[in-house]
Each structure stands twice: as structure tokens, then as C-alpha cells.
Amino acid sequence: MIALGVDTSNYTTSAALYDGKTGALYEKRRLLKVKPGELGLRQSDAVFQHTLALPELLQELFAESGLSPDVIGVSVAPRDEEGSYMPCFMAGKGTAESIGAAMRLPVSYFSHQAGHIAAALYSAGKLDWLDREFLAFHVSGGTTEAVIVAPDKDKIIKAERVAGSLDLKAGQAIDRVGVMLGLPFPAGPALDALSRESDKEFHIKPYLRNGDCSLSGIQNQCERMKAAGEPDRDIARYCIEAVCAALRGMTLELRERFPGLPLLYSGGVTSNSLIRERFTSEFQAVFAAPGFSSDNAVGIAVLASCSAAQ
């Protein structure tokens, strides 16, 4: 059973083919172009770039794999909540439905968040978690939240939000600070590398309320540090340490509320080396492999394969 997954997030066009029997995987992805110095894309620009990129990626994917899909999965919304919507996902939805109609194949619909979670499980060798309850963090430019994940008959998994950011998202804070320091967007990898050049220690007490965090102060503090002439490497370190402190505080509170549940971290921010090192050591947390942390269609293909097997 070969499953095609399609995901058109705000910053990445991606497609994947997954063989549910052998575990073989083929994938293609392309970052959308953001002009230097800018912090993102308008939805209309994202849809336009997806429309151009997706046919090319699919041609490359089918040619290199030599496979044809038996089922199709596509992300159609940021998360599994009523009213969750972003126009960029319509580019992938239209393409998936067109392929399905032409090839007479079933199309299954999932959320972008569910795809992140499934991709993390696949890359960590934890697909058996699809049959159990666990606590997952989805931390990216568009989302910073924790969800309780449980098996679902129709969607394979369902995710219920239990905590999140009250304002700025972790990826937004990282990107804004990175761009301020002259780093390319998205700034996560470059800010991670820059922060590693600093040996300055910060003791940060995060703002938490009932498990939720506030991250807006990170950008403000980094701007003050820049104005005061502090080294870029120390500013980068402060930003990462502040995000890490907030996620750690959330994790500690949620472990008390939901004792015994294993922890999974997904989303582009969780590819940060400091976060991975500390949380793996302290919480025995499971992380997506770095290549599967950022937006990709792998999880959507895995979910489509599981749905067809039911």
C-alpha cells in the first residue's frame, strides 16, 4: 500500500510517498521564498508559490521513486479544531483531490499538526504510539502548544490542546530576533549556531499561567540588549535560553497534570540542539529527527497509509 502525502504549509511545499508494508519513504520539499529582511509571507504569496512548486515536486517524486500511490492524504488545516483555516493549505487540497479524481483513489484529510506528530513518531521509530495516549508539543513559527494525543477511529489520532503560548509563538520570537541580527529567514538553524558561540549564562524565570506561557518579552529584551551593544552571540543565546525556559516550565506543569504520559516534541523549533539535549536528558523526551522536525509531508503520508489499512 503506497500512500502519497501532500502538505502546503505557510513556508514549505512538500510531498512524500510511504510504503506502509516495507516502511520505504521518498520525499521532496521546497522552502518558499521570503525576501531578505522580511518576517514572512502573505497568504496570497504562499498560495502562489505552492501552486508553482507542487507540480514540479510531484514530478520529481514520482520519477525518482518509480512508485504510484494507492491512497492519498493531504493537510487541509493547521490543527483539528473547528474554524482552523489557512488559505495556503487549499493549494495542496486541490492538487490532492485532482490526482485522486484522475486516478480514482481515495483522499483522506488531516491537519498540519497531526502530520507533524506522525512525522516525529515515524522518524523516532515510535509509530506504535499511534495506539496509545501521549503528550505532544508542537513548537514552530505558527504554533506553540501542547496537546494530549489519543487514537481516533476516523483520523488515526486526535489532539486536544492543553496548553500553549498566550501571545508570540516560539518560532516567531526566534525569527524576529534572528532577522534583527541579520540572519536569514527562517532563522532557527542560524540562531542555534550563533548561540553556541556564547558562553554567557542566563537565569530566566518564564511567565507561566495554568500551563500557558508568554513569549512576547523575549523580543523586547533582545532589542534592549542589541541597543546596549551586547554581542550578537549573547543575544542569540538569551533568545534560545528564554524559549527553552518557557518550554521547560510548561513541561513540568503538564507532567504534574498528566503523570505517566510519554513526551513527544515536534515542529521546527524542536530541532534546536540545546532544547533537544536538555529535554532528552531531563525528561527522556522523544524528538523528531532533525530532518523531520520542520514542515514536511511524511506524517501525512503515514496517516493516509494507516487510514487505508483500517
SETI-761130 format. One record per residue (C-alpha): x negated, y, z. Coordinates in steps of 0.05 Angstrom, whole numbers, plus 5000, padded with zeros to 4 digits. Layout:
N
XYZ;...
This chain:
310
500050005000;496750644975;499151295006;498051984977;497752545027;498453285008;497253875055;497154615036;495555005099;494155745103;486755645088;485654955056;488454574997;487653825008;489753144982;488052445004;489151714984;489451205040;489850445034;493750205094;491249485086;483749595078;483050275111;479650555049;480151315044;478951814989;480052554999;479053234966;479753924997;478154634979;477955255024;482055835000;478056464983;478157035033;474757685014;468657865056;470458255118;477758045117;481057625170;485857215129;490657165071;497657395056;502256815046;503457004974;495956974960;495456304995;501156014954;497956264890;491255954907;494455294926;498355284860;491755354822;487654874864;492254294877;492754014805;485154034799;484153674865;489253134848;485953014780;479152934814;482052484869;485552004821;479651984774;474451834828;478651334867;481750974808;487950884851;495251044841;499951174900;505650734922;508351254971;507451994982;507152425045;506853185049;506553705104;512454185100;511954605163;506854805216;510054375271;516153945284;520554495312;526854805285;525155445249;517855265239;516155515170;510555795127;511255915052;504355605037;507054905051;512154974995;506554924944;504854224969;512054024978;513854204906;507853824878;509253204921;516553194901;514753274827;509852684830;514952274868;520452414817;515852264757;513251614787;519651424823;516151404890;518951554959;516652204992;516152285067;515752955102;511353125162;508753725200;501854005192;500753895266;502653165261;497653095205;492153395248;493652905304;493852295257;487352505223;484052555291;486451865311;484151565245;477251875249;476451665322;478650955310;484751045354;490650915307;493350435359;495251065399;500951165349;504650645391;503650985458;504451655493;498552125499;496752865510;494053225449;491153925439;491754255371;486954845371;485955245307;486855935276;494355875275;495655445336;493055365407;497554885444;498154225480;503453715463;505853065490;505752565433;510351965432;512351445380;518151635335;522251165291;523151665234;516952105237;512051585267;510252085321;513752665354;510253225390;513353635447;509854275466;507954315539;503054905540;499755395494;496956095485;501256675506;498157135454;491957055410;490256365384;483256085397;481456065324;483756785315;479357015372;473356645343;474556915273;475557635296;469157625337;465357275282;467457765228;465758335276;458758035280;458257995204;459457245198;463356935141;470756755149;472656255177;467356405228;467555775272;461355405247;457056025242;459256285311;457755605341;450755615312;449556325335;451956185406;446955625411;441356145405;443456465471;441156225540;445456725577;450256435629;457356685637;462156505693;469056625664;475656555701;481156445649;488056735655;493056165663;500456155678;504155485685;499055155639;499355705586;493256135573;491756845550;486156955499;487157675477;481857925526;476357545491;476258005431;476558625474;470758405517;466558225457;467858905426;465559235491;459258805490;457859005418;458759745434;453959665493;448659395446;448458685473;445358165426;449857825377;447757145402;450257325473;456757595446;457856945407;456256545470;461156935511;466656825460;465556075458;464956025534;471456415543;475255955495;472155345529;474155615599;481355715576;481955025546;478854705607;483655065653;489554835611;486954125611;486054105687;493154355698;496253875648;492553275676;495853425742;502653465710;501652855666;496852395702;494151785667;495352015596;489251985549;486952625517;486052785443;483353435414;484553635342;484154265300;478354655272;476354985338;475154295369;469354175322;465454665365;459454305394;459854605464;467254415473;466053715447;460053595493;463353845556;470253555547;467752875526;463452845589;468453135639;475052855613;472952265570;476952615516;477552355445;475852835388;476852825314;470452705277;467753395257;469653295184;476753135204;477753705254;479354245203;485454235158;485853615114;491053145083;488252505113;493152485171;498952595125;496852005082;496151575144;503051765168;506051635100;502850945099;505650785169;512551035149;512650585088;510549985129;516450045177;
